[in-house]
Amino acid sequence: MEIRQIECFLACCDQRSFTAAARALNLVQSAVSTSVAKLERELGTRLFDRTPRALELTEAGQAMVQPARALLRARAGILDAVDTTRLQVRGEVVVGSLMNVRNLDMATVIAELHRRHPGVTVQMRQSTIGMTGNIAGVRDGSLDVALLAGTGESWPGLCVHRILTDELVLCTAPGHPLADRPFRPDDLDGERFVDFPPGWGLRSLADARFPGRRPVIEVPDQLFALQLAAKDFGVTLLERSVAGHAPEPIAVVAAEQPLIWHLSVGHDPQRTLSNAARAFVATITGSRGPLACGS
C-alpha cells in the first residue's frame, strides 16, 4: 500500500469521479483509476461502485475513509517534525473557500504565503452548501482549515481566527419604501426577499432573524442579487463592502440594531495543524491568535 494510492482513494471520495480526482491531484485520469484498482486488489475488496453518475463508496470504502485520512495526517506530521529541525515549512494545505467572498483579497493572501513559504501548496475546495459544507469538511478531516462567515465570534467545536469584520445592510431599489430609514426585523415581514442557498451563512441568518420575509428566489451570486434588488424584484441582505460593488444604482440601508458580520478561518482543535496550515492561518489573519477553540 503506497501513499499515492491513499491520496487517489481520498481524492475520489471527495470528488466522486476519477476525472475530477485526477484534476485535483494534477494527474492523468488513468493514473488515478489504476492506482485505486491496484489498492482494491491489494485489499481484496471493492472500495467504490462505479455507477453511471458518480463513484459511490462501498461499505469497505466507507470504513477506510477515516483511517486513510489519519494516515496522511501522520505522514504530514513526520514531514513537519523533520522540517522543523531545518526551519522549513512545506507541504499542502486544503482550504475550504466560500463563494462570493468579495471583501477578502485571497489572491494576495496566497501570493504572500508563497513569498514567505515557497514550499507550501494550497488546494482550494468549495462546497455547494457553503459554510455548512466547510464546517463538515473541517470536522471530518477532508479540509485542514475553512473560511467561516457569520454574526457570532465562534463556532462550537472549532478553533476560530478572525480575518475581518463588516456590517450587513439591506439593499433595495432607489425609492423603495424601506430605503429611507434604518430597518427593523419586522419591517421585512411579507417583503419580497432575494435569498441565498441553504447552508450559506447569510441564508442561515435570514432564516433566524427575518422569519416573516417572503422569499421569491434563491441565487448563488451576490452581484446578481444586487441586480435583482436594483430592479425592485426584491430586497436582499449583504455585506456593506459588497453592496459598494453594485453594478446598478441601489439604496443601502443599515439595520436599526447594527448587524456585524465576521469573516474567520477555522479548524478542528482535536487535530494538530500542519506547519503548512499554520503558515496559511498566520498569513490570512496577520498572525492574530484564535478568538476561541472548542467550547
N, C-alpha and C positions, 0 to 999 in steps of 0.2 A: 504494500500500500504506500503510495507516494503522496507528498504534499500537493502536487499539481492535481492529482485525482480528486483530493478532498476539495480543493479550490473549484474545480469544474463541477463537482457534485453540488456544492453550496450555491454556485452561480446559477445552476439550473433550477435549484429550489427557489431562488429569489426571482429569476426572470421567467421561469416556466416555459422556456423553449431553448433548444440548442443554439439557434441563431442569435437570440438576444444574449444568451450567456457568453457566447463567443465574442460578441461585440463588447460586452462589459469587461472581458478579460483580455481584449486585444489579441484574440487568437482566431484561427480559421474554424469554421463550424465543424469540420471533420475531426479536428484535434480534440474538441470538447466531447463530441459524441463517442469517439473512440476511447477517450480516457474514462468516461462513465461506463461504457460497456466493459472495459477491462476491469474496472473496480467491481462491477457486478459479478464478473466471472470469478474474481478472487474471493468475494464474499459468498458466492454460491447462491445468490438470490437477486431478484429484480428489484431495483430501487425506484424506478419510475414506470408507470404505464404510459406508453406513447399514444395518446389519443389524438384525433384529428385537430382538436382545438388547442391543446396545451399538454405539457408534461404534468402528470399527476403522481404525487408521491404514493408509493405503496406503504403498507404497514411497516415493512422493514426500513423503507426510506425515511418515514416519519421518526422511527426510533433512532435513526442515525444522525439526525439534524443537530441536536444539542451536543452530543459528543464530538461531532465534526467541528462545530464552532469552537468548542473548548480546546480542541487540538490546535487549531490555527491561533487561538489566543496564547496557548502555551508556547508555540513556536515564536510568536511575536515577542513574548516575554524573554525568551532566550536571546533573541537578537538584540533586544533593548538592553539586557544586562551586559552583553559584550560591548555594545556601542557606548554605554555609559562609561566604561573603563577607558574609552578612547575619545570621550567628549564629543560623540557623534549623535546626530538624530537622523534616522532614516526609516523607511517603511511606508506602509499605506494607511490612510485614514479614510473610513467610509462615512460620509456625511449625509444626513437626511436634510434635504433642502425644502423650501416652501415655494409654491408658485406665487408670482407677483410680489416678491419682496423688493419693492422699488426704493425703499429708504435705506438700503444697505448695498454698498458697492462691493459685491462678492468678488468681482474680478480683481479689484485692488487687494483684497484680503489674500486671495490665492497667490497673486504675484508677489506680495510681500512675504508670504510663507516660503515661497520658492527662493526668494532672495536670501532669507535667513537660513533656510534648511533645504538646499537643492536635492538632498536625498529623499525627501518626503514626496509621495504622490497622493493625490486626492481623488477619490471616487465619489461623485455626487449621485444621490438617489432621490427620486421624487415620488411620493406616494399619491395615488389618485384620491385618497381620502384625507389629504392634507396633514394637519398636525396630529390627528388621531393615528394615522399610519406611522408618523415619525415616532410617537411615543411607544407604539407597539414594537417598532423596529429596534429602538434602544433597549427595550425590556427583553426582547428575545435574542439580542446579540447580533442581529443582522446589520445594525448600524452601530458605529462607535460613538458618534455624537449626532445630535439633530437640532435644527432650529425649532424654537417654540415661540408662539405668539399668544398673548392674552392680557387680561387686566390684572391677573394675580402675579405675585412675585415668586411663587414656587409652585411646583407640580409634585403631588405626593409620590414618594418613592424615587424621585430623580434628584440629581445634583445639578443645580441651575446657576448659570453665569449670565449676568445682564450684558447685553450688547448696546441697546439704545432704547430710548423712551419717546413716545409720540402721543398725540391726542386723537381720539376718534371724533369725527364730525359727521353730521348729516349732510348729504349732497342732494340738492334739489334743482329743479329748473328755476331760472330767474322769474320772480313774480309768483312763485308757489306760495300758498298760504302759510307754510312753515318757514319761509325764507327770511322773515323779518325780525325774528327774536329767538333767544335760546330755547331749545325744546326740552320737554319733559317726556318720560316714557309713555304716559297715557296720551300724548299728542299723536302717537303713531297708531293708536287703536283704529283699525279699519283702513289705515293708509296703505295704498299700493306700494309694495316693497320689492326691490330688486335684491334677491338673496344670493348667497354663495353656496356651494355644495355642502352636504352633510360631512362633518369631520373637520371642516375649516374652522379656525379659531373665531373668525368674525361671525360665522353661522351659529356657532355654539353660544356666543354672546347674545346675538339677536334672539335666539330661541329662549334664553333665560331672562333677558331684560325687556323684550318687547313682544310678549306672547299675543298681544292683540293686533299686531300688524297683519296685513293681508298679502302674503307672498304671491307674486304674479309670474315670476320667472326665477330660475337658478342659472347663474353664469359663472364660469371658471376664470374670468378675466376681469380685472379691476377697471381697466380703461374702457372696456365695453359697458360695464356697469355705469361708469360716469357718462358715457354717451347716451345711454337709456335715460338716466336722470336728467340730462340736459334737454332731452326731447319730451320731458314731462310724462314719460311712460311709468315712472315710479320714483321713489326716493331710495337712497342706499346709504349705508354706513361704511366709512373708510377712514384710514389714517389721514391726518391733515397734510402730511408730506406727499401723499399720493394724490389727494384732491388738487394739489397745486399743479399736477401734470394733466389736468383735464383737457381733452382736445377741443372742447367747445365751452362756451360760457356757462357757468353753473353758479348756484348760490351755495356757500359753505357755512353751515350753521353749527355752532357749538352746543353742547348739552348744558342744561341749567346746572346740573351737577357734573363737572368735567369727568369724561371717561378717559382715563390714562391707559395707554396701550404699551406693553413692554415686548420687545424682541429679545430673546435669550437663546443661549445654546445649552443643551442639557445632555447628561449621560447617566448611566446606571452606576450608583456608588458601590454596588456589590461587585463590579468588575473594575479591575485596575486599568486605567487608561495607559495605552502605549505611549512611548516618547513622542511618536508622530501625532497622536491625538492630542496630547498635552500641548504640543507646539501649535497645533491648529487653534485650540481654545485660547491660548495666550495671545495669538495673533489677532483673532477676531474680536476679542474683548479688550485688547490693550493691556493684557496681563492682570486684569482685575480678578480678585478672588471670588469664590462662589457665594451667592446670596443664601443658599440653603442646600443641604444634602440630606436626602431621605425625608423623614417626617411624614 
